[in-house]
Structures are given as C-alpha cells and as structure tokens.
C-alpha cells in the first residue's frame, strides 16, 4: 500500500525572525532559546574550522597539490578545495575527523 506523506510547506521563518517565537514560545523564552542555538552553532563551526585548518596545514607542510591530497584523503579534488577554503557547511564533524585519521593525525575530544 502506498502511503501519501504531506510535504506541504505551511510557514517559513525569515532569516531575521525567531523560529522559537513562531513555534509559540513567549518572547523572553524564544530569545533565550535563539541565543542558545546560535551559540551552539558557533561552537560547532569553530570546531569544524579548527579541524579544517589542521588538514590544510598538513597539505601545506607536505607541499602537496590538491589532487595529491585528495588521493591521500580518498576524496575528490573539489572537496579538498572546500576544506582549504573552510566551507564548513559542506562537512560533518565525523567526515573531518576521518580525514585527519587518514593523515595519521588522530583526534581526541576534551570536554570541559
């Protein structure tokens, strides 16, 4: 039996808006939640940038062309370019960690 799934977009929150307000939270709580979410995203992006800088540094230290780095990392040359240019939205943390492991640079996590 084929199931119909409703995929209709009923509301879009503008970039300047606050999704938590749109979800019905009171103004103070919505603002707090938005600030918390923005802080979490910034922390994630900082970690990604740090990992990407490690990969880029390794490429520079070894004076590799992007094609050679791509072969070593088992990714495409455009993906190496994305790493070097810090295009954080194109990578997950685990993909960056795996790349570093392939370079013999294991990643450890410190919480605190």
DOVOMAR-720655 format. One record per residue (C-alpha): residue in one letter; x, y, z. Coordinates in nm, 2 decimals. Layout:
<rec r="A" X="X" Y="Y" Z="Z"/>
...
This chain:
<rec r="X" X="0.00" Y="0.00" Z="0.00"/>
<rec r="X" X="0.14" Y="0.34" Z="-0.10"/>
<rec r="X" X="0.14" Y="0.60" Z="0.18"/>
<rec r="X" X="0.09" Y="0.97" Z="0.10"/>
<rec r="X" X="0.31" Y="1.19" Z="0.30"/>
<rec r="X" X="0.21" Y="1.56" Z="0.34"/>
<rec r="X" X="0.51" Y="1.77" Z="0.25"/>
<rec r="X" X="0.33" Y="2.10" Z="0.21"/>
<rec r="X" X="0.53" Y="2.40" Z="0.35"/>
<rec r="X" X="0.29" Y="2.60" Z="0.56"/>
<rec r="X" X="0.52" Y="2.85" Z="0.71"/>
<rec r="X" X="0.88" Y="2.98" Z="0.66"/>
<rec r="X" X="1.06" Y="3.18" Z="0.93"/>
<rec r="X" X="1.26" Y="3.47" Z="0.78"/>
<rec r="X" X="1.63" Y="3.48" Z="0.83"/>
<rec r="X" X="1.58" Y="3.78" Z="1.07"/>
<rec r="X" X="1.30" Y="3.60" Z="1.25"/>
<rec r="X" X="1.29" Y="3.37" Z="1.55"/>
<rec r="X" X="1.17" Y="3.02" Z="1.49"/>
<rec r="X" X="1.10" Y="2.98" Z="1.86"/>
<rec r="X" X="0.86" Y="3.27" Z="1.86"/>
<rec r="X" X="0.69" Y="3.12" Z="1.55"/>
<rec r="X" X="0.66" Y="2.79" Z="1.75"/>
<rec r="X" X="0.47" Y="2.97" Z="2.02"/>
<rec r="X" X="0.73" Y="3.04" Z="2.29"/>
<rec r="X" X="0.69" Y="3.36" Z="2.48"/>
<rec r="X" X="0.92" Y="3.64" Z="2.37"/>
<rec r="X" X="1.17" Y="3.61" Z="2.66"/>
<rec r="X" X="1.20" Y="3.23" Z="2.63"/>
<rec r="X" X="1.21" Y="3.25" Z="2.25"/>
<rec r="X" X="1.50" Y="3.50" Z="2.26"/>
<rec r="X" X="1.69" Y="3.28" Z="2.52"/>
<rec r="X" X="1.64" Y="2.97" Z="2.30"/>
<rec r="X" X="1.76" Y="3.16" Z="1.99"/>
<rec r="X" X="2.07" Y="3.28" Z="2.16"/>
<rec r="X" X="2.15" Y="2.94" Z="2.29"/>
<rec r="X" X="2.10" Y="2.78" Z="1.95"/>
<rec r="X" X="2.32" Y="3.05" Z="1.78"/>
<rec r="X" X="2.59" Y="2.98" Z="2.05"/>
<rec r="X" X="2.58" Y="2.61" Z="1.98"/>
<rec r="X" X="2.61" Y="2.66" Z="1.61"/>
<rec r="X" X="2.91" Y="2.89" Z="1.65"/>
<rec r="X" X="3.08" Y="2.64" Z="1.87"/>
<rec r="X" X="3.02" Y="2.37" Z="1.61"/>
<rec r="X" X="3.16" Y="2.59" Z="1.33"/>
<rec r="X" X="3.47" Y="2.68" Z="1.54"/>
<rec r="X" X="3.54" Y="2.30" Z="1.58"/>
<rec r="X" X="3.50" Y="2.24" Z="1.21"/>
<rec r="X" X="3.73" Y="2.53" Z="1.12"/>
<rec r="X" X="3.99" Y="2.40" Z="1.36"/>
<rec r="X" X="3.98" Y="2.06" Z="1.20"/>
<rec r="X" X="3.99" Y="2.20" Z="0.85"/>
<rec r="X" X="4.29" Y="2.42" Z="0.94"/>
<rec r="X" X="4.47" Y="2.11" Z="1.06"/>
<rec r="X" X="4.41" Y="1.94" Z="0.73"/>
<rec r="X" X="4.51" Y="2.25" Z="0.53"/>
<rec r="X" X="4.82" Y="2.28" Z="0.74"/>
<rec r="X" X="4.92" Y="1.92" Z="0.67"/>
<rec r="X" X="4.87" Y="1.98" Z="0.30"/>
<rec r="X" X="5.09" Y="2.29" Z="0.31"/>
<rec r="X" X="5.36" Y="2.13" Z="0.53"/>
<rec r="X" X="5.38" Y="1.84" Z="0.28"/>
<rec r="X" X="5.37" Y="2.08" Z="-0.01"/>
<rec r="X" X="5.10" Y="1.88" Z="-0.18"/>
<rec r="X" X="4.88" Y="1.97" Z="-0.47"/>
<rec r="X" X="4.51" Y="1.94" Z="-0.40"/>
<rec r="X" X="4.49" Y="1.64" Z="-0.64"/>
<rec r="X" X="4.76" Y="1.46" Z="-0.43"/>
<rec r="X" X="4.59" Y="1.55" Z="-0.11"/>
<rec r="X" X="4.26" Y="1.42" Z="-0.25"/>
<rec r="X" X="4.42" Y="1.09" Z="-0.33"/>
<rec r="X" X="4.56" Y="1.05" Z="0.02"/>
<rec r="X" X="4.23" Y="1.16" Z="0.18"/>
<rec r="X" X="4.03" Y="0.94" Z="-0.06"/>
<rec r="X" X="3.81" Y="1.23" Z="-0.16"/>
<rec r="X" X="3.77" Y="1.44" Z="-0.47"/>
<rec r="X" X="3.99" Y="1.74" Z="-0.55"/>
<rec r="X" X="3.70" Y="1.98" Z="-0.52"/>
<rec r="X" X="3.63" Y="1.85" Z="-0.17"/>
<rec r="X" X="4.00" Y="1.93" Z="-0.08"/>
<rec r="X" X="3.93" Y="2.28" Z="-0.21"/>
<rec r="X" X="3.63" Y="2.31" Z="0.01"/>
<rec r="X" X="3.84" Y="2.21" Z="0.31"/>
<rec r="X" X="4.12" Y="2.46" Z="0.23"/>
<rec r="X" X="3.86" Y="2.73" Z="0.18"/>
<rec r="X" X="3.69" Y="2.65" Z="0.52"/>
<rec r="X" X="3.35" Y="2.57" Z="0.37"/>
<rec r="X" X="3.22" Y="2.43" Z="0.70"/>
<rec r="X" X="2.87" Y="2.38" Z="0.57"/>
<rec r="X" X="2.99" Y="2.11" Z="0.33"/>
<rec r="X" X="3.13" Y="1.88" Z="0.60"/>
<rec r="X" X="3.02" Y="1.69" Z="0.91"/>
<rec r="X" X="3.25" Y="1.66" Z="1.21"/>
<rec r="X" X="3.29" Y="1.29" Z="1.16"/>
<rec r="X" X="3.40" Y="1.34" Z="0.80"/>
<rec r="X" X="3.67" Y="1.58" Z="0.91"/>
<rec r="X" X="3.78" Y="1.35" Z="1.19"/>
<rec r="X" X="3.81" Y="1.06" Z="0.94"/>
<rec r="X" X="4.02" Y="1.27" Z="0.71"/>
<rec r="X" X="4.26" Y="1.36" Z="0.99"/>
<rec r="X" X="4.28" Y="0.99" Z="1.09"/>
<rec r="X" X="4.38" Y="0.90" Z="0.73"/>
<rec r="X" X="4.66" Y="1.15" Z="0.76"/>
<rec r="X" X="4.78" Y="0.98" Z="1.08"/>
<rec r="X" X="4.65" Y="1.27" Z="1.30"/>
<rec r="X" X="4.41" Y="1.11" Z="1.54"/>
<rec r="X" X="4.16" Y="1.35" Z="1.70"/>
<rec r="X" X="4.08" Y="1.35" Z="2.07"/>
<rec r="X" X="3.80" Y="1.53" Z="2.24"/>
<rec r="X" X="3.83" Y="1.73" Z="2.56"/>
<rec r="X" X="3.50" Y="1.82" Z="2.73"/>
<rec r="X" X="3.50" Y="2.10" Z="2.98"/>
